[in-house]
Amino acid sequence: MLALHEVTKTVGRGRRAKTVLDSVSWQIERRAKIAILAHPGSGKTILLGILAGTQLPTKGWVERRASVSPMGSFTRQASGLMTPRQLIDLLAPFLHYDPSQMCQFVHEFAELGPAMDVPVRYLVPKVTQALNLALFYGVPSDYYLFDQRITLGPRDLQPRALEAFSQRSEHAGVILTTSLAKEARNLGGSGAILHRGKISFFEDVEDAIEVFSAIPPDVQSTPIRRFVEEPADDPELDY
């Protein structure tokens, strides 16, 4: 289970301060599939960062009783002449996977071949993208987070990525934040709208799409349906 408890997030300072999340409480059940529609600049990426733990709330707290897919680029962690094989060894203690199994998965998924032993800094962008994508799907998670689109990576790897997504999402939750109705519809499941710091929840993503299409970016909306559940008390908290 993954939950936000009265989470507020403010970015900027003084007159430029903007509240992108305003006292949001939200419990996300395992295997939930939800597409969160939001206009550009509404805080989609910030929300995902808070769920993943790469950003901290200004107020409130996040409860994680599950693993969440990492955010950001894995290859940025490679320093000096570190190779993909060495990067996998470096990340293993933090992402809790077996390095040998991950090397095998990356080798088969991305077809890096000899590039597994070439410094990451010397890899061409397409190979770097393939490596990042392989590492993303190589780490089993209880929740997978996507920003804007489900389809990731180079075009020729997208069929393989969609196959990996289908396998992983069968036993995991998926949270997509996007401004694109098509992407939300392709995910299916339930829907939500993030606007002016509030989140409105809908059982059917089509209802969320219909309401979102009528909301201009500069007009504040009132949540149509807000679904809030109080999680059970648990001393194991993640601040």
Buried (B, 14 or more C-beta within 10 A) or exposed (E): BBBBBBBBBBBEEEEEEEBBBBBBBBBBEEBBBBBBBBBEEBBBBBBBBBBBBBBEBBEBBBBBBBBBBBBEBBBEBBEEEBBBBBBBBBBBEEBEBEBEEBBEBBBEBBEBEEBBEBBBEEBEEEBBBBBBBBBBBBBBBBBBBBBBEBBBBBEEBBEBBEEBBEEBBEEBBBBBBBBBBEBBBBBBBBBBBBBBBBBBBBEEBBBBBEBBEEBEEEEEBEBEEBBEEEBEEEEEEEE
